[in-house]
Amino acid sequence: MLCFTSRRLNKLNFETIIYDNKDGIARITFNRPESLNAINNQLLLDTQAALAIAKRDPSIRVVVFTGAGKSFIAGGDIKAMNTMTAVQFRDFCLEIQQITKDVREVGKPVIGAINGWALGGGSEFACICDWRIASDKAKFGFPEPRVGLTNTSGVCQNLSRIVGLGRAMELLCSGIIIDAAEAYRIGLVNKVVPHDELDQAINEAAAEISKCSPIAVRIAKETTNACIDIDMNSCLYYEVESITSAFTTEDRKEGLTAFIEKRKPHFTGQ
């Protein structure tokens, strides 16, 4: 496995992404526009590091993935991949899978702001996100079989859950590319907006999240992810333990008191 600590430039400056924290939103912008933000090792390491920063920062309420230029992520860096040994390629895939784990464990919602081409690893990164808002210029597809490859990142499970097994099979086995309207029709994205309104749509989503207790949001994300993988009785047990944990927080006291007093709550994340 690669070690990102030796290759990062410093806490907030990266080689292949832009990390911006404003108004409680941590934006991670994939920034290799000359290659349509194709995934290479450094982009994976930088993204892992940025997610670690967002996880530790209590001021962050939501994380956003987006891309610089006309692409979200146009896939893997084919030229770099073609020079890898099988061992190096396996390590590369493991770093992709680490981002799947990091997104699940970051403790905040991660929204994909799909601004353009999202192919191969780009669509996989979109599926890693908790939900997706797409520009009307976005394109999606999993063309790996057309170059003799398959998928990683957990997309076989994630995509099947998002669009259903039949749709997932069609997309993963055919390599077809679909536009934003079709992605919305099959449930791959939550919303499609005009390209120049994408930032506004993300800000609106973040504003809704900011009205909620950060502890409750974290628990809701953790519980939903956990309950997907277990039987109903186990889910019921997990849910009651989770809501009981939320009940013991200062945010719960503030939330219920504010409701009774007919005022907006002031959540502290305690």
LINJO-V534420 format. One record per helix or strand of 2 or more residues. SS is the DSSP state (H for helix, E for strand). FROM is the first residue (numbers start at 1). TO is the last residue. If there is no record, write none. Layout:
ss = {SS;SS}
from = {FROM;FROM}
to = {TO;TO}
This chain:
ss = {H;E;E;H;H;E;E;H;H;E;E;H;E;E;H;H;H;E;H;E;H;H;H;H}
from = {4;17;25;33;41;62;71;78;86;109;117;121;131;139;143;155;165;177;180;191;195;214;232;250}
to = {6;22;30;35;56;67;73;81;105;114;119;128;135;141;147;163;174;179;185;193;210;228;247;260}
